Amino acid sequence: MGGHRVSLAGSAARGAATTLGGQWIRFVIQIVSLAVLARLLVPGDYGIISMVTAIVGVATLLGDFGLSMASIQSQNLEDGQRSNLFWINTALGVVLGLLIFFAAVPIAAFYGRPELVDVARSLSLVFLFNALAAQFRAETSRKLRFKWLATADVAAQAIAMVLAIALAVLGAGYWALVVQQITVAFITLVVLVIAAKWLPGLPTRRVPMRSLLGFGANTMGVQLVNYLSANVDNILIGRVWGASALGFYDRAYQIFRLPLMQIAAPMSRVAFPILSRLQNDPAFDKYIQRAQLILSYVMGGVFFVAAALAEPLIEIVLGPGWNESKAIFRILAIGGVFQALGYVYYWVFLAKAMTGIQLKYAIISRSLMVVFMIVGVFWGPIGVAIGGTAGLILNWVVLTIFAIPKTGVNVRALVLTAVRPVVTYGIMVGGLLPLSIFVLADDPAWLQLIVLVGAILLYWGIIVLVVKPVRADLLLIVDAAKRIRKR
């Protein structure tokens, strides 16, 4: 067992280094894409795409059906089971792609925008490609081929960005964004097929599938509830306030999602297959507590800093004409802190195959989140953002008190691990917000950024010197980073 842990630790370290390296490249690509396209397109272009994806994006989850996670979580997966999962995903992708194609007219009628017909029909390809790629991604993850996963993400984003910018320059408008999404899905599929070094066989009835389908259904249920609660905001704003208002909200939301995509998502790709193999190991608690520490300081910290830097950050990234996005972004970032704190819970439920418990409580908390956003829409995009943030806080509280204790992990240790970074960052933001809103409001964005970043560095310099427990936490994170680099 000890040798097995060492081997997995090495794989985790190498995987983290590779994945985070790839994500930083992807982050640069996405920032460049955001900055350039925001200057070539108008808020209404983004609103058009968001109107469609808010409704049909659920097809991606239904097409996967949680089966990629089921494949990764299974400690002993037979060839026949693997092939069956592929064909189930493919069948779902074809059916859902056709449903989206034929639902394009009702979707356009719902919003009163006839141009959405062609957009929805074109985007139906994305969901077919994603369904085809699901088991190739799972197989690549099972084999711990993290370099290939990073390559797929980076190559897809880079090629799609070039095409989107070229089309936007030529005056294609929102079609540049449509082509960007289709290209990402197609290139990802091609690279993962090469990476997996596996081809599915014919479907067979000779292998057991019930446990895999049960796990997949529960996982999909959780993802579906999360998706619907996270995307009802776009539907509400698009229906009530129109494409331009949705465009402002969408750009703020996409920047808000960057830390989740750049930190949490890649860590999940490494952590989930590793933790699945350690699900019955006594060292499991130690691993997730360390993960909680890193996520609280790093991802939680990014959201706290984002809330403090909202004014200059939005202006520098998106350019002039996006002022309405600033307050929305700050509110969303506060909710992001609690999303970061609960990410380890998601790994625990998956690794221990206890997604049924997670689904039960997610339905309760996420339903209330939807109610909060429905009430908030009467106050426009900002009201919806407040409702969403309140829902994320409630979701973390419900999972912490009622759901995660049922998994047998040390909940108290997880919560206490997060307290110190949250308090430390919270004090920082409390001091910086008045400076940003009242003192620096009329200054150029670049000057605001310099002053605020300088204040953040000064604050943390003092904290590291004066507060010994925080210093010890940061040294532990630095040590983990060094070990990853050595791998």
C-alpha positions in Angstrom: 0.0 0.0 0.0 2.8 2.4 0.8 4.5 1.9 -2.6 1.1 2.4 -4.2 0.7 5.7 -2.4 4.1 6.9 -3.5 3.4 5.9 -7.1 0.1 7.8 -7.0 1.7 10.8 -5.3 4.2 10.9 -8.1 1.5 10.7 -10.8 -0.5 13.4 -9.0 2.5 15.7 -8.8 3.4 15.2 -12.5 -0.2 15.5 -13.5 -0.6 18.7 -11.5 2.5 20.3 -13.0 1.5 19.3 -16.6 -2.1 20.3 -16.2 -1.5 23.6 -14.5 1.2 24.4 -17.1 -1.3 23.7 -19.9 -4.0 25.7 -18.1 -1.8 28.8 -17.9 -1.3 28.6 -21.6 -5.0 28.2 -22.0 -5.6 31.1 -19.7 -3.5 33.4 -21.8 -5.3 32.3 -24.9 -8.7 33.0 -23.3 -7.7 36.4 -22.0 -6.4 37.4 -25.4 -9.6 36.0 -27.0 -11.8 37.9 -24.5 -9.8 41.2 -24.9 -9.7 41.1 -28.7 -13.2 39.9 -29.4 -14.8 42.3 -26.9 -13.4 45.1 -29.0 -14.6 43.6 -32.3 -18.1 42.6 -31.2 -20.9 44.3 -29.4 -22.7 43.1 -26.2 -25.7 42.0 -28.3 -23.5 39.4 -30.2 -22.6 37.7 -26.9 -26.2 37.9 -25.8 -27.4 36.0 -28.9 -25.0 33.1 -28.2 -25.9 33.1 -24.5 -29.6 32.9 -25.2 -29.0 29.6 -27.1 -26.4 28.0 -24.9 -28.4 28.8 -21.7 -31.1 26.4 -23.0 -29.3 23.9 -25.2 -26.1 23.6 -23.1 -27.9 21.1 -20.9 -27.6 18.7 -23.9 -23.9 18.3 -23.1 -24.7 17.0 -19.7 -27.4 14.7 -20.9 -25.1 13.4 -23.7 -22.4 12.5 -21.2 -25.0 11.1 -18.7 -22.2 11.1 -16.1 -20.7 8.1 -17.8 -17.2 9.6 -18.2 -17.0 10.1 -14.5 -18.4 6.5 -14.0 -15.6 5.2 -16.2 -12.9 7.1 -14.3 -14.2 6.2 -10.8 -14.4 2.5 -11.5 -11.4 0.7 -10.2 -11.9 -2.3 -12.5 -13.4 -1.5 -15.9 -13.7 -4.3 -18.5 -13.2 -3.7 -22.2 -16.8 -4.5 -22.9 -18.0 -2.0 -20.3 -15.8 0.7 -21.8 -17.2 0.1 -25.3 -20.8 0.0 -24.1 -20.3 3.4 -22.4 -19.0 4.8 -25.6 -21.9 3.7 -27.7 -24.4 4.9 -25.0 -22.8 8.3 -25.1 -22.8 8.4 -28.9 -26.4 7.4 -29.1 -27.4 10.1 -26.6 -25.3 12.7 -28.6 -27.0 11.9 -31.9 -30.5 12.0 -30.3 -29.9 15.2 -28.4 -28.2 16.8 -31.5 -31.4 16.1 -33.5 -33.6 17.4 -30.7 -31.7 20.7 -30.6 -31.8 21.0 -34.4 -35.6 20.6 -34.5 -36.1 22.7 -31.3 -34.4 25.7 -32.9 -37.6 27.3 -34.0 -39.3 27.2 -30.6 -36.1 28.5 -29.0 -36.1 31.5 -31.4 -39.8 32.1 -30.7 -39.3 32.1 -26.9 -36.9 35.0 -27.1 -38.5 36.6 -30.1 -35.2 36.5 -32.1 -35.5 34.7 -35.5 -31.8 34.7 -36.0 -31.5 32.1 -33.2 -32.8 29.4 -35.5 -29.6 29.0 -37.5 -27.4 29.6 -34.5 -29.1 26.8 -32.5 -29.0 24.4 -35.4 -25.3 25.1 -36.0 -24.4 24.6 -32.3 -26.1 21.2 -32.2 -22.8 19.9 -33.7 -21.1 20.9 -30.5 -23.1 18.4 -28.4 -22.5 15.6 -30.8 -18.8 16.1 -30.8 -18.8 16.4 -27.0 -20.7 13.1 -26.6 -18.3 11.3 -29.0 -15.3 12.7 -27.0 -16.6 11.7 -23.5 -15.1 8.2 -23.3 -11.9 9.1 -25.1 -11.4 11.8 -22.4 -12.2 9.3 -19.7 -9.8 6.7 -21.1 -7.0 9.3 -21.3 -7.7 10.3 -17.7 -7.8 6.6 -16.5 -4.3 6.2 -18.0 -3.2 9.4 -16.3 -2.1 10.9 -19.6 -2.4 14.4 -18.4 0.0 15.9 -21.0 -2.5 14.8 -23.7 -5.4 16.3 -21.8 -3.6 19.6 -21.6 -2.6 19.4 -25.3 -6.3 18.8 -26.3 -7.4 21.9 -24.3 -4.7 24.2 -25.5 -4.8 23.2 -29.2 -8.6 23.5 -29.4 -8.6 26.9 -27.7 -5.8 28.3 -29.8 -7.1 27.2 -33.2 -10.7 28.4 -32.3 -9.4 31.8 -31.1 -7.6 32.4 -34.4 -10.7 31.5 -36.4 -13.0 33.6 -34.3 -10.8 36.7 -34.4 -10.4 36.3 -38.2 -14.2 36.0 -38.7 -14.9 39.0 -36.3 -12.4 41.2 -38.3 -14.3 40.2 -41.5 -17.6 41.3 -39.9 -19.1 38.0 -39.1 -20.5 39.2 -35.8 -22.0 36.5 -33.5 -21.1 33.8 -36.1 -17.5 34.2 -35.0 -18.5 33.0 -31.6 -20.5 30.1 -33.1 -17.6 28.9 -35.2 -15.3 29.3 -32.1 -17.5 26.9 -30.0 -17.8 24.3 -32.8 -14.0 24.4 -33.4 -13.2 23.8 -29.8 -15.4 20.7 -29.6 -14.1 19.2 -32.9 -10.4 19.8 -32.2 -10.8 18.4 -28.7 -12.4 15.3 -30.1 -9.6 14.7 -32.6 -6.8 15.1 -30.1 -8.5 12.8 -27.5 -9.0 10.1 -30.0 -5.3 10.1 -30.8 -4.4 10.4 -27.0 -6.6 7.5 -25.8 -4.9 4.9 -27.9 -8.1 2.9 -27.7 -11.0 2.2 -30.1 -14.4 0.9 -28.9 -15.6 -2.6 -29.8 -19.1 -3.5 -30.6 -21.8 -3.3 -27.9 -22.2 -6.3 -25.8 -24.7 -7.7 -23.2 -22.1 -9.9 -21.5 -20.8 -7.4 -19.0 -22.5 -5.8 -16.0 -23.6 -2.1 -16.5 -26.1 -1.4 -13.7 -23.6 0.1 -11.2 -21.9 2.2 -13.9 -25.3 3.5 -15.1 -26.4 4.2 -11.6 -23.3 6.1 -10.7 -23.6 8.0 -14.0 -27.2 8.9 -13.5 -26.6 10.3 -10.0 -23.5 12.2 -11.2 -25.5 13.6 -14.2 -28.3 14.5 -11.8 -25.9 16.7 -9.7 -24.4 18.2 -12.8 -27.8 18.9 -14.3 -29.1 20.6 -11.2 -26.0 22.7 -11.0 -26.1 23.6 -14.6 -29.8 24.6 -14.6 -29.3 26.7 -11.5 -26.2 28.3 -13.0 -27.8 29.1 -16.4 -31.3 30.1 -15.5 -29.7 33.6 -15.0 -29.1 33.8 -18.8 -32.6 32.7 -19.6 -34.2 35.2 -17.2 -32.1 38.2 -18.3 -32.4 37.3 -22.0 -36.2 36.9 -21.7 -36.8 40.0 -19.5 -34.1 42.5 -20.4 -32.9 41.5 -23.9 -29.6 40.7 -25.7 -27.6 43.7 -24.7 -28.2 43.4 -20.9 -27.4 39.7 -21.2 -24.2 40.6 -23.1 -23.0 42.7 -20.2 -23.9 39.9 -17.7 -22.3 37.2 -19.9 -18.9 38.9 -20.2 -18.8 39.4 -16.4 -19.8 35.8 -15.9 -17.2 34.4 -18.3 -14.4 36.3 -16.6 -15.7 35.1 -13.2 -15.6 31.5 -14.5 -11.9 31.7 -15.5 -10.6 30.8 -12.0 -12.9 27.8 -12.0 -11.7 26.7 -15.5 -8.0 27.5 -14.9 -7.6 26.1 -11.3 -10.5 24.0 -10.2 -11.3 22.1 -13.4 -7.6 21.0 -14.1 -7.1 20.1 -10.4 -10.3 17.9 -10.7 -8.8 16.1 -13.7 -5.8 15.1 -11.6 -7.5 14.7 -8.2 -10.5 12.6 -9.2 -8.7 9.6 -10.7 -6.1 9.7 -7.9 -8.7 10.0 -5.0 -10.8 7.3 -6.6 -7.9 4.9 -6.1 -7.5 6.1 -2.5 -11.2 6.0 -1.6 -10.7 3.4 1.1 -7.2 4.4 2.2 -6.7 5.9 5.7 -4.7 8.7 4.1 -7.8 10.0 2.2 -8.6 12.7 4.8 -5.0 14.0 4.7 -5.1 14.4 0.9 -8.4 16.3 0.8 -7.5 18.5 3.7 -4.3 19.6 1.9 -6.4 20.1 -1.3 -8.8 22.3 0.7 -5.9 24.4 2.0 -4.5 25.0 -1.5 -8.0 25.7 -3.0 -8.9 28.1 -0.2 -5.7 30.2 -0.5 -5.3 30.0 -4.3 -8.7 29.8 -5.9 -10.5 31.5 -3.0 -7.8 34.1 -3.0 -8.3 34.7 -6.7 -12.0 35.5 -6.2 -11.3 37.8 -3.3 -8.7 39.7 -5.3 -11.0 39.8 -8.3 -13.7 41.4 -6.1 -11.2 44.0 -5.0 -9.9 44.7 -8.6 -13.3 44.6 -10.4 -13.3 48.2 -11.6 -9.9 48.4 -13.3 -9.9 44.7 -14.3 -13.1 44.8 -16.4 -12.1 48.1 -18.1 -8.6 46.8 -19.0 -9.8 43.3 -20.2 -13.0 44.3 -22.0 -12.2 47.9 -22.9 -14.5 51.0 -22.8 -18.3 50.5 -23.0 -18.6 47.6 -20.5 -19.1 49.6 -17.3 -22.3 47.7 -16.5 -20.3 44.5 -16.1 -18.1 45.8 -13.2 -20.6 45.6 -10.4 -22.0 42.3 -11.7 -18.5 40.8 -11.7 -17.7 41.9 -8.2 -20.9 40.3 -6.8 -20.3 37.1 -8.7 -16.7 36.9 -7.4 -18.0 36.9 -3.8 -20.1 33.9 -4.6 -17.1 32.3 -6.2 -15.3 32.2 -2.9 -17.9 29.8 -1.5 -17.9 27.8 -4.7 -14.1 27.4 -4.2 -14.6 26.3 -0.6 -17.0 23.5 -1.7 -15.0 22.1 -4.5 -13.3 19.5 -2.4 -16.8 18.2 -1.4 -17.5 17.5 -5.1 -14.3 15.4 -5.3 -15.2 13.4 -2.1 -18.7 12.6 -3.4 -17.3 11.4 -6.7 -14.4 9.4 -5.4 -16.5 7.6 -2.8 -19.3 7.0 -5.3 -21.8 8.8 -3.0 -23.2 11.2 -5.6 -26.8 10.2 -4.7 -26.4 12.0 -1.4 -25.0 15.1 -3.1 -27.9 15.0 -5.6 -30.5 15.0 -2.8 -29.1 18.1 -1.1 -28.1 19.9 -4.3 -31.8 19.7 -5.5 -32.8 21.6 -2.3 -30.2 24.3 -2.3 -30.0 24.8 -6.0 -33.8 25.1 -6.3 -33.7 27.9 -3.7 -30.9 29.5 -5.8 -33.2 29.6 -8.8 -35.9 31.3 -6.7 -33.4 33.9 -5.5 -32.5 34.7 -9.2 -36.2 34.8 -10.3 -36.8 37.4 -7.6 -33.6 39.2 -8.5 -34.4 39.6 -12.2 -36.9 42.4 -11.3 -33.8 44.5 -10.4 -32.0 43.6 -13.6 -28.7 41.7 -14.1 -27.3 43.0 -10.8 -30.3 41.5 -9.0 -29.8 38.2 -10.7 -26.1 38.2 -9.7 -27.0 38.9 -6.1 -29.5 36.0 -6.2 -26.9 33.7 -7.7 -24.3 34.6 -5.1 -26.8 34.1 -2.2 -27.6 30.6 -3.7 -23.9 29.6 -3.8 -23.5 30.6 -0.2 -26.6 28.6 0.8 -25.4 25.6 -1.2 -22.1 25.5 0.6 -23.8 25.8 4.0 -26.3 23.0 3.2 -23.6 20.6 1.9 -21.3 21.4 4.9 -24.0 20.8 7.6 -26.1 18.0 6.1 -24.4 16.3 3.1 -20.6 16.0 3.5 -20.8 14.5 7.1 -22.5 11.4 5.6 -19.3 10.6 3.6 -17.3 9.9 6.8 -14.7 12.6 6.2 -13.5 14.9 8.9 -15.8 17.9 8.2 -14.6 20.0 11.1 -11.0 19.8 9.8 -12.1 20.8 6.3 -14.0 23.9 7.6 -11.2 25.0 10.0 -8.7 24.6 7.1 -10.6 27.2 5.2 -11.3 29.7 8.0 -7.9 31.3 8.2 -7.5 32.2 4.4 -11.1 33.4 4.3 -10.7 35.7 7.2 -7.4 37.0 6.0 -8.6 37.7 2.5 -11.9 39.1 3.8 -10.1 41.8 5.9 -8.0 42.7 2.8 -11.1 43.2 0.6 -12.9 45.1 3.3 -10.1 47.7 3.2 -9.6 47.8 -0.5 -13.2 48.3 -1.6 -13.6 51.8 -0.2 -10.3 52.7 -1.8 -11.4 51.4 -5.2 -14.9 52.8 -5.2 -14.5 56.2 -3.5 -10.9 57.2 -3.7 -9.7 55.9 -7.1 -13.0 55.9 -9.0 -12.0 58.8 -11.4 -8.4 57.7 -12.0 -7.3 55.8 -15.1 -7.8 52.0 -14.9 -4.0 51.3 -15.2 -3.4 53.6 -12.2 -6.1 52.0 -10.2 -4.7 48.6 -10.9 -1.1 49.6 -9.9 -2.3 51.2 -6.6 -4.6 48.3 -5.6 -2.1 45.6 -6.5 0.6 47.5 -4.5 -1.8 47.7 -1.5 -2.4 43.9 -1.8 1.3 43.1 -1.9 1.9 45.4 1.1 -0.9 43.8 3.1 0.3 40.3 2.4 3.9 41.2 3.2 2.8 42.4 6.6 0.5 39.3 7.2 3.4 36.9 6.3 5.7 38.6 8.7 3.3 39.0 11.6 0.8 36.1 11.4 2.7 32.8 12.0 -0.1 30.3 11.1 -0.7 32.0 7.8 3.1 31.9 7.1 3.1 28.2 7.9 0.2 27.6 5.5 1.9 29.4 2.7 5.2 27.6 3.3 3.3 24.3 3.0 1.8 25.4 -0.3 5.2 26.6 -1.6 6.7 23.3 -0.6 3.9 21.4 -2.5 4.6 23.6 -5.6 8.4 22.8 -5.4 7.7 19.1 -5.2 5.4 19.4 -8.2 8.1 21.3 -10.2 10.8 18.6 -9.3 8.5 15.9 -10.7 
